[in-house]
Amino acid sequence: MDPYSAEGELVNIHNAYHQGQYQKVLDFDTTSFSSSNTLPARILKLRAKIALGQYNQVLSETKNQPNNPDLAALHTLASYLKDPSNGDAAVSSARNLAEKHGDNLTVQLCCGTVLANAGAYDEALALLAKHQGSLDAVALVVQIHLQQNRVDLAAKEAKNARGWAQDALVVNLVESWVGLREGGEKYQQAYYVFEELAQASATQSVQALVGQAVSEIHLGRLPEAEAALQQARDLDADNADVLANTIVLSTIMGNDTAEHRSQLESVAPKHQMLEDIAAKKQAFDAACAKYNPKFEP
């Protein structure tokens, strides 16, 4: 039996992970799981710790495991995310693991993430192409294609997954990510998926609320987006993605963004939004420097 199927042991903890309920994953009682699912459950818990930014804990729990590719891959990912600016060693480790253990799913996911974050998209996609029916791998492939602005390839990947995974949670999520880039009626479809997750107490998470808010913004429902982001802030006031989207919404609404921007700079100084703003400001200043103002008497 597929442990991730509706009848499998791992379905609930796996869904909790993809719903963004990372603390729920860590609190999940796995003592009754069969021995064959002990390692997969541990891997999900370690991935949840990484998602929560608990890099030092993961590094401690996975150190000195050269003969266990799963734990070595998790160690590599935690090492990279802890300090991406000094991630050369982690990238080298990811490539080494990919070469030796490319058929291992955890290696595909963790090392694929490292390679993609380092800008080695083709290497990451080549590694992930080795997966054998993994929706986790599909989700990462879709994210990489969206990062590349290849919405067409992301949509194709999501459509293929729908063909063999049908109504799985991850398929609904990846289709919603793609839909937010495709636009039009897809905004409303994405909203339905995120809103259903965000407003049910059993599935609510910061990630679902942010997804709902982004959908609302695209649909022009700004007060509703503001309410969803407030719910997300109530759950995690320092979440970087919540702060970034609050800045976007505040800008659209003509509100001051200084407080939220200062908070984002404090909790995530290397957040993509901040780096994009800095790059655009630098480009603007460089363009301005090419022109000398002339004053007529």
C-alpha positions in Angstrom: 0.0 0.0 0.0 1.2 3.5 -0.8 1.8 5.1 2.6 0.7 8.5 1.3 -2.6 7.2 -0.1 -5.9 7.9 1.6 -5.6 4.6 3.4 -1.8 4.9 4.2 -0.2 5.6 7.5 1.5 8.8 6.4 -1.4 10.6 4.7 -2.3 12.8 7.6 1.2 13.9 8.6 2.1 14.4 4.9 -1.0 16.5 4.3 -0.2 18.6 7.5 3.2 19.3 6.0 1.9 20.5 2.7 -0.8 22.5 4.4 1.9 24.4 6.2 1.0 23.1 9.6 4.6 22.4 10.5 4.2 22.4 14.3 1.4 19.9 13.9 3.8 17.7 12.0 6.3 17.9 14.9 3.6 17.1 17.4 2.3 14.1 15.4 2.4 10.8 17.3 4.2 8.4 15.0 4.8 5.6 17.6 2.2 3.4 16.2 3.6 3.6 12.6 5.0 0.4 11.0 8.8 0.1 10.9 8.8 0.7 7.2 7.4 4.2 7.8 9.6 5.2 10.7 12.2 6.9 8.5 9.7 8.6 6.2 7.9 10.0 9.2 11.2 11.2 10.7 12.1 12.8 7.4 8.8 14.8 7.4 9.5 16.0 10.9 13.0 17.1 10.0 11.6 18.9 6.9 9.1 20.6 9.1 11.9 21.8 11.4 13.7 23.2 8.4 10.5 25.0 7.3 10.3 26.5 10.7 13.9 27.7 10.5 15.2 25.3 13.1 18.4 24.7 11.2 20.7 24.1 14.1 18.4 21.4 15.5 18.4 19.6 12.1 22.1 20.0 11.8 22.6 18.4 15.2 20.2 15.5 14.5 21.7 14.7 11.1 25.4 15.2 11.6 28.0 12.5 10.9 25.6 10.4 8.7 27.6 9.9 5.5 26.1 6.4 5.0 22.5 7.6 5.3 21.7 9.6 2.1 18.4 10.8 3.5 19.9 12.4 6.6 22.9 13.6 4.7 20.6 15.4 2.2 18.6 17.0 5.1 21.9 18.1 6.7 23.0 19.7 3.4 19.7 21.6 3.0 19.7 22.9 6.6 23.4 23.9 6.2 22.6 25.9 3.0 19.5 27.6 4.3 21.2 28.6 7.5 23.6 30.8 5.5 23.0 30.8 1.7 25.7 33.5 1.2 28.3 30.9 2.3 26.6 28.0 0.7 29.4 26.8 -1.6 30.1 23.7 0.5 26.4 22.8 0.7 26.1 23.1 -3.1 29.1 20.9 -3.6 27.6 18.4 -1.1 24.3 18.5 -2.9 26.0 17.7 -6.3 27.9 14.9 -4.7 24.8 13.3 -3.2 22.9 13.8 -6.4 25.6 11.9 -8.3 25.8 9.1 -5.9 22.2 8.8 -4.7 20.1 10.4 -7.4 17.4 7.8 -7.1 16.7 8.7 -3.4 13.7 10.9 -3.0 15.0 12.8 -0.1 18.2 13.6 -2.0 16.0 14.7 -5.0 14.0 17.0 -2.8 16.6 18.5 -0.5 19.5 18.6 -3.0 17.1 19.8 -5.7 16.1 22.7 -3.4 19.7 23.6 -2.7 20.6 23.6 -6.4 17.6 25.6 -7.4 18.2 28.2 -4.7 21.8 28.5 -5.9 20.5 29.2 -9.4 21.4 25.8 -10.9 17.9 25.2 -12.2 18.8 22.7 -14.9 20.7 20.5 -12.5 17.9 20.6 -10.0 15.3 19.7 -12.7 17.5 16.9 -14.0 17.7 15.4 -10.5 14.0 15.8 -9.8 13.2 14.2 -13.2 14.3 10.9 -11.6 11.4 10.8 -9.2 9.0 7.9 -9.3 5.5 9.3 -8.8 6.3 11.8 -6.0 3.9 14.7 -5.6 6.6 16.4 -3.4 8.9 16.3 -6.4 6.1 17.6 -8.6 5.5 20.5 -6.3 9.2 21.5 -6.3 9.4 21.2 -10.1 6.4 23.5 -10.4 8.0 26.0 -8.1 11.3 26.0 -10.1 9.4 26.6 -13.3 7.5 29.5 -11.8 10.8 30.9 -10.5 12.1 30.7 -14.1 8.9 32.4 -15.3 8.1 29.3 -17.4 4.4 29.2 -16.5 3.8 27.0 -19.5 6.0 24.3 -18.2 4.6 24.6 -14.6 1.1 24.3 -16.0 2.1 21.2 -18.0 3.7 19.6 -14.9 0.5 20.3 -12.8 -1.7 18.9 -15.6 0.3 15.7 -15.8 0.1 15.2 -12.0 -3.7 15.7 -12.1 -3.7 12.7 -14.5 -2.2 10.3 -12.1 -2.8 11.8 -8.7 -6.4 13.0 -9.3 -7.7 15.0 -6.3 -4.7 14.9 -4.1 -4.1 18.0 -1.9 -0.7 18.7 -3.4 -2.2 18.7 -6.9 -4.8 21.3 -5.9 -2.1 23.4 -4.4 0.3 23.3 -7.4 -2.6 24.1 -9.7 -3.4 27.1 -7.5 0.2 28.4 -7.6 0.1 28.1 -11.4 -3.3 29.7 -11.5 -2.1 32.8 -9.6 0.4 33.3 -12.4 -2.0 32.5 -15.3 -4.6 34.9 -14.1 -8.2 35.5 -15.3 -10.7 32.9 -14.0 -7.8 31.0 -12.4 -7.6 33.6 -9.7 -11.1 32.6 -8.4 -10.2 28.9 -8.7 -7.1 29.4 -6.6 -9.0 31.4 -4.1 -11.4 28.5 -3.5 -8.6 26.1 -2.7 -6.7 28.5 -0.3 -9.9 29.8 1.3 -11.1 26.2 2.1 -7.8 25.4 3.8 -7.4 28.8 5.5 -10.8 29.1 7.1 -11.2 25.5 8.5 -9.6 25.2 11.9 -8.3 21.7 11.1 -6.3 22.9 8.1 -5.6 26.6 8.8 -2.0 27.8 8.5 -0.1 31.0 7.7 0.7 29.7 4.2 -3.0 29.0 3.4 -4.0 32.5 4.7 -1.3 34.1 2.6 -2.5 32.2 -0.5 -6.1 33.3 0.2 -4.9 37.0 0.6 -2.9 36.9 -2.6 -5.9 35.5 -4.4 -8.1 38.3 -2.9 -5.6 40.9 -4.0 -5.7 39.7 -7.6 -9.5 39.6 -7.5 -9.5 43.3 -6.3 -11.0 42.4 -2.9 -8.6 44.4 -0.8 -10.5 44.6 2.5 -10.9 40.8 2.4 -7.2 40.4 1.7 -6.3 42.6 4.6 -8.5 40.5 6.9 -6.8 37.3 5.8 -3.3 38.8 6.3 -4.4 40.0 9.8 -5.4 36.4 10.6 -2.0 35.3 9.4 -0.2 37.9 11.5 -2.2 36.7 14.5 -0.7 33.3 13.9 2.9 34.4 13.2 3.6 38.2 13.5 7.1 37.7 12.3 6.5 35.6 9.2 8.4 37.1 6.3 5.9 36.2 3.6 3.1 37.7 5.6 5.1 40.9 6.1 6.1 41.0 2.4 2.5 40.6 1.2 1.3 43.1 3.8 3.7 45.6 2.3 2.3 44.9 -1.2 -1.3 45.3 0.0 -0.5 48.5 1.9 1.2 50.0 -1.1 -1.8 49.2 -3.3 -4.1 50.7 -0.7 -2.0 53.8 -0.3 -1.0 53.1 3.3 2.3 53.7 4.9 4.6 50.6 4.7 7.6 51.9 6.8 6.7 49.8 9.9 6.2 46.5 8.1 9.2 47.1 5.9 11.4 47.8 9.0 10.1 44.6 10.5 10.8 42.6 7.4 14.3 43.9 7.3 14.8 42.8 10.9 13.4 39.2 10.5 14.5 38.4 7.0 17.1 40.9 5.7 17.8 38.8 2.6 14.1 38.4 1.7 13.6 38.4 -2.1 11.3 41.4 -2.0 14.0 43.5 -0.2 16.7 42.3 -2.6 14.5 43.1 -5.6 13.7 46.6 -4.3 17.4 47.3 -3.6 18.3 46.1 -7.2 15.6 48.3 -8.8 16.7 51.3 -6.7 20.3 50.7 -7.8 19.2 50.4 -11.5 17.2 53.6 -11.2 20.1 55.5 -9.5 22.4 54.3 -12.3 20.0 55.5 -15.0 19.6 58.9 -13.3 23.4 59.3 -13.1 23.5 59.3 -16.9 21.6 62.5 -17.1 22.9 65.9 -16.0 20.1 68.4 -15.2 20.2 71.6 -17.2 19.0 74.8 -15.6 18.0 77.8 -17.8 18.6 81.2 -16.3 
